[in-house]
Amino acid sequence: MKRIYLDYAATTPTDPLVIEAMKPYFFEKFGNPSSIHSEGQIARKAIEDARQIIASFLGAKPEEIVFTCGGTESNNFALEGVAFANEGRGNHIIISAIEHHAVIEPAKFLEKKGFRLTILGVDKYGLVDPSDVKKAITDKTILISIMHANNEIGTIEPIEEIGKIAREKGIYFHTDAVQTVGHIPVNVDKLNVDLLSLSAHKFYGPKGVGALYIRKGTRIFRFLHGGDQEKGRRASTHNTPGIVGMAKAIQLCKERMVEEMEFQSKLRDFLIRRILENIPDVCLNGHPNLRLPNNVNFSIKYIEGESMILHLDLLGVSASTGSACTSSSLEPSHVLLAIGLSPEVAHGSIRFTLGRWTTEEDINYVCREFPKVVEKLRKLSPLYNK
Ligand SMILES: *Cc1c(COP(=O)(O)O)cnc(C)c1O
């Protein structure tokens, strides 16, 4: 059976052109970029070329890019690095209630270490209100971290405006842009950010590699201690194939972005319309317009997300409920609760995320089969028959 993968927000396949670009760096060009001999020089050149490509894509300078092992490390690095380096100035940190666990957990860790944490609520669309950020700021605030777009409901946050507020007050501003880099335009100056996290496996690059953009002049401690790689900012031997692959993936996204955004948002809107028309008692989660081009998230009343996922899986369709990282726990997603859904409605959520290899036929198939799955499950549901 042909599989229809609609979980691109969890991870993307590595583009075959990316794999081709990476291949030479496993055997022929395997050198350690820190070595001074020829093998080392070749690897070092590849790393610096990749840094240039990634920096230019973000509107940053090459020396402002630090390579990491992914989005989680970049977020931990940003929060802990800035917090501990600026303890002298203040101890207050602001995040939103819908951040990824890779921001929430380091923030809570810092709270245990004596920092004060404000977690801002969001409206029913998942939007952070910039005036709430302004009100939360005190003379002790040293860092604000608000994600660029949410991984579950796709809402795109007013980062530019929040950045302006942070800049005026001289407070460092970090954004988790793991869901946006490669998918919608991301420019560090336009967004007014000081730090920005990205991860290659969310934009058709390999898993286990990412980067943190750190604006020149930002006071930050290193997160990973060891050798003096990355000008002493991040230890460990460079993942040369991964870094080369990430740069190639960025290049491909840059070339195709306009076209992909247009195609995916067309399919997204078609799928949203068809679900709203053909299934009663559903609500769209996230913002109707300020939304990632590839994200569809619904609450389907009276049934469970997990049952829908398993039934769709048998029909060859991969979707997700809540976030892939939390679906093993029984708690409904913190994002869906933050936008005001009851735990029951939150449990009936389903997310379809589209990507480079999604076709019109794929979406037509889901439009045909998904209402049947819902009908079947509702017939079995005691909540529905009451
Ligand atoms: C996937 C994801 C992360 C984690 O990135 P990894 O590279 O898997 O560690 C962080 N934030 C967001 C918004 C994500 O979607």
The ligand as an SDF file (V2000), in Angstrom:
LIG
                    3D

 15 15  0  0  0  0  0  0  0  0999 V2000
   11.1270   19.7070   16.4930 C   0  0  0  0  0  0  0  0  0  0  0  0
   11.1450   20.9480   17.2920 C   0  0  0  0  0  0  0  0  0  0  0  0
   12.1500   21.1910   18.2350 C   0  0  0  0  0  0  0  0  0  0  0  0
   13.2060   20.1770   18.5580 C   0  0  0  0  0  0  0  0  0  0  0  0
   14.1620   20.0710   17.5230 O   0  0  0  0  0  0  0  0  0  0  0  0
   15.1290   18.7910   17.4710 P   0  0  0  0  0  0  0  0  0  0  0  0
   16.0830   19.0950   16.3550 O   0  0  0  0  0  0  0  0  0  0  0  0
   14.2650   17.6180   17.1780 O   0  0  0  0  0  0  0  0  0  0  0  0
   15.8140   18.7020   18.7870 O   0  0  0  0  0  0  0  0  0  0  0  0
   12.1210   22.3820   18.9200 C   0  0  0  0  0  0  0  0  0  0  0  0
   11.1620   23.2960   18.6910 N   0  0  0  0  0  0  0  0  0  0  0  0
   10.1910   23.1100   17.7880 C   0  0  0  0  0  0  0  0  0  0  0  0
    9.1620   24.1640   17.5700 C   0  0  0  0  0  0  0  0  0  0  0  0
   10.1380   21.9240   17.0630 C   0  0  0  0  0  0  0  0  0  0  0  0
    9.1540   21.7270   16.1850 O   0  0  0  0  0  0  0  0  0  0  0  0
  1  2  1  0
  2  3  1  0
  2 14  2  0
  3  4  1  0
  3 10  2  0
  4  5  1  0
  5  6  1  0
  6  7  2  0
  6  8  1  0
  6  9  1  0
 10 11  1  0
 11 12  2  0
 12 13  1  0
 12 14  1  0
 14 15  1  0
M  END
$$$$
